[in-house]
């Protein structure tokens, strides 16, 4: 059984958010990032299912190069493999577009 867990990198909870100079997004230059908390729970559940029933856990993340740290965190927690769809401007994509690229990556 293969278990696919979509994970997202988000700003750390204690980060101070500031608006970017162009006033269209937040200034990410001084932020720390971490795995989204609900996604961390999903990853942990997937690992428990794998341990109980066998199989493979694959972490899937779409985002800029900095999301590599989130993927490494998922691998360190026990995921067997990880797929990173590198997209630099993911924050400007709508949910359907992100879902389509994640679905395409999941089929590979």
C-alpha positions as CSV (number, residue, x, y, z in Angstrom):
1,X,0.0,0.0,0.0
2,X,1.3,3.5,-0.9
3,X,0.2,6.4,1.3
4,X,0.5,9.8,-0.2
5,X,0.7,12.8,2.2
6,X,0.5,16.3,0.8
7,X,2.5,18.7,3.0
8,X,2.7,22.4,2.9
9,X,5.3,24.8,4.2
10,X,4.0,27.7,6.2
11,X,5.5,30.5,8.2
12,X,6.3,29.5,11.7
13,X,3.6,30.4,14.2
14,X,5.8,32.9,16.1
15,X,7.0,34.7,13.0
16,X,6.4,38.5,12.8
17,X,4.6,39.1,9.5
18,X,5.3,42.3,7.5
19,X,3.8,43.4,4.3
20,X,6.3,43.4,1.3
21,X,7.2,46.7,-0.3
22,X,5.0,46.0,-3.3
23,X,2.0,45.6,-0.8
24,X,0.9,42.4,-2.6
25,X,2.3,39.8,-0.3
26,X,4.2,39.4,2.9
27,X,8.0,40.0,3.2
28,X,9.5,36.5,3.4
29,X,13.1,37.6,3.9
30,X,13.2,37.3,7.7
31,X,10.7,34.4,8.2
32,X,11.2,30.9,9.5
33,X,9.2,28.2,7.9
34,X,7.9,24.9,9.1
35,X,5.5,22.1,8.1
36,X,1.8,22.9,8.4
37,X,0.6,21.5,11.7
38,X,-2.4,19.5,10.3
39,X,-0.1,18.1,7.6
40,X,2.4,17.0,10.4
41,X,-0.5,15.1,12.0
42,X,-1.4,13.5,8.7
43,X,2.2,12.5,8.2
44,X,2.3,10.9,11.6
45,X,-1.0,9.0,11.0
46,X,0.4,7.8,7.7
47,X,3.5,6.5,9.4
48,X,1.5,4.7,12.0
49,X,-0.6,3.1,9.2
50,X,2.5,2.0,7.4
51,X,3.9,0.5,10.5
52,X,0.7,-1.4,11.2
53,X,-0.1,-2.6,7.7
54,X,3.1,-2.2,5.7
55,X,3.6,-0.2,2.6
56,X,5.3,3.1,1.7
57,X,4.7,6.7,2.8
58,X,5.4,9.4,0.2
59,X,5.4,13.0,1.1
60,X,4.4,15.4,-1.7
61,X,5.1,19.2,-1.5
62,X,4.7,22.0,-4.1
63,X,6.6,25.2,-3.5
64,X,9.8,27.1,-4.0
65,X,13.3,25.8,-3.3
66,X,13.1,26.7,0.4
67,X,10.4,24.0,0.8
68,X,13.2,21.5,0.6
69,X,13.6,21.9,4.4
70,X,10.0,20.8,4.9
71,X,10.6,17.7,2.7
72,X,13.7,16.9,4.7
73,X,11.7,17.2,7.9
74,X,9.1,14.7,6.5
75,X,11.9,12.3,5.5
76,X,13.5,12.6,9.0
77,X,10.2,11.8,10.6
78,X,10.1,8.6,8.6
79,X,8.6,9.1,5.2
80,X,10.1,6.6,2.7
81,X,10.2,9.0,-0.3
82,X,9.4,12.6,-1.1
83,X,8.3,14.4,-4.2
84,X,9.0,18.2,-4.5
85,X,7.2,20.1,-7.3
86,X,9.3,23.2,-7.5
87,X,7.1,26.2,-8.1
88,X,8.4,29.7,-7.3
89,X,5.2,31.7,-7.3
90,X,2.9,29.1,-5.6
91,X,1.2,31.8,-3.5
92,X,-0.3,33.3,-6.7
93,X,-1.9,30.0,-7.8
94,X,-5.5,29.1,-7.0
95,X,-6.4,25.9,-5.2
96,X,-7.5,24.0,-8.4
97,X,-4.2,24.7,-10.2
98,X,-2.2,23.5,-7.2
99,X,-4.4,20.4,-7.0
100,X,-3.8,19.6,-10.6
101,X,0.0,19.8,-10.3
102,X,-0.1,17.7,-7.2
103,X,-2.3,15.1,-8.9
104,X,0.1,15.0,-11.9
105,X,3.1,14.5,-9.6
106,X,1.2,11.8,-7.6
107,X,0.8,9.7,-10.8
108,X,4.5,9.6,-11.4
